[in-house]
Amino acid sequence: MIIMSRIDERLLHGQVVLAWLKAYPVQEAIVVDDDSAHDSLKKMLLEMAVSGQVKVTVVDEEEAPEAIKAAENKNVFLVAADPAVFLHLLEKGIDIPNVNIGGIYDKPDRKQLYTTVFINDQIKQTILDISKYTKVEHRVVPNDNSVDIISDLSK
């Protein structure tokens, strides 16, 4: 069962491990990232990021539904870099109770929305589409107050 999901272009890193995985105790972290799933070094680095605290499964987007189903009896932390991954999973009927927008970083075609969230029109629309299926919020760390990103994007 997915108990926490996060969009973060850094995927698994210190903040996720030290803050999120402590606030949301899970048995498995599923990373959905095509690039990392097909690169053994990236996969190994993601596994090392959690220092053996939880099982890490790195899959591409096509494999994700099967990996999520295989972990349905565990508490799962789901993370992807691209908001479109979550939209595709939701469209396929995967139950994702909420999506945290954590880190979408600065690039030339993006405008800053929050300290760690930079968006363009495509990202904005994808996040709005995700909200048709599930709750969407922004928090950098678990102790932050939840920000209603959909309200901010709808202005």
N, C-alpha and C positions, 0 to 999 in steps of 0.2 A: 504494500500500500504506500503510495506516495504521500509523505507527510510534509515535505517541503520541496519546492521547486524554485529555481533561480536562473535568471538570464544574467550571465556574466561572461564577458569576452575573455577573461582570464581563466575561466573554468574552475578548477580546483587550485586554490592558493592559500597562503597563510591565513588571511581573514576568514575564508570559508571554514578552514579546519579549526582555527582557534575560537571563532565565534559561533558560526552557524551550526556546525556539527556538535558543539557542546549544548547549544540551546535546543536543538532538535536531534535527540539521540536516535541514530539510525544504525542499521546493520549493514546497509549497502549504499554506496553512492554510484549512481548511473550517470555517466558522462556521455552525452549524445553530441558527437562531433565527427564529421566525416574525415577531416584532416587527421585528427589524432587516432582515430580507429584504424587507419591504414599506415601509421607510422610507429614502428615499435619503440623508438626512442621517446616520442611524445607520450605514448601509452605508459611506458615505464616511469616517466617523470610525474605523470598524473597519479599513478599508484603510489609513488614515493611521497607525494605531497601530504598524504594522510598518515604517513608513518605507521602503517599497519593498524590504525584505529578501527577502520571499517573496510569491508571488501569494496574494491573499486572495479566497476565494469565499464569499459570504454567501447562504445558501439557507434556505428554510423546510423544515420537517420532511418534507413531501411530496416535495420536490425532492432531498432529501439522498441517497437511494440512487443516483440518476442521477449526481449530482455526484461521489460517492465512486467510482463505477464509472469515470467519465470520467478520474479521477486515478489509476487503478490502477497506472500505470507510474511514478508519482512517489512520493516519500516525503511523507506527509501528516500534519499535525497537525490533529486533529479536536477541536473544542470546542463545547460547548453549555452553556446555563445550567441546564437542567432534566434531572435524571437520567432522567426518563421518555423523553426523546429517545433516549438510548442503549439503553434497554430495547426500544423500538419498532424501532430499527435492527437490534439483535441478533435480535429475533423475526422480522425480514424476511430473515434470513440474511446480513447484513453481517458480515464478519470484522473484529472489533475485538479485537486481542490483549490489551489491558488497558485499564482505566479508572482514571484518577487522580481522586480526589475532592479538589479543591483549595479551592474557595470556595463554600460555601452559607451565606449570611449571616443574621444575626439578624433575626427577625421575631417579632411577638407570639405566634404559635402554635408557635414552635420552641424546643427546648432545646439547649444547647451540648453538643457531643460533643468537639470539639477547638477550638483557638484560632480557626480560620476555618471551622468546620463546625457548623452549627446544623440540627437535624432535627426533624421531627414524625413521627408514625406512618406517614404515607403515603410520605414520603421514605425512611424506614428500610426499609419493605417494598420499595420500588422498587430500592434499592441491593442488598438481599438477593436480589431477583429477577435483577438484572444478574449477580450472582455465580454464578448457575446456568449462565451462558453463557461467562463470561470472568473473568480475574483482576481484582480490585478492590483498590485501595490508597489510602492517604492520604499525601500529601506536599505541603507548601506550595511548596517549591522543589526542584529536582532533587537537590541535595546532601543533603537531609534523608534520614534513614533511612526506608525504607518502613514504614508502619504497617498492620497487618492490620485494616482497618476491619470486615471481616466477623466476625472473632473478637470484636471489641468490641461490635458490634451484636447478636451472638448471645447475649450474657450476659443 
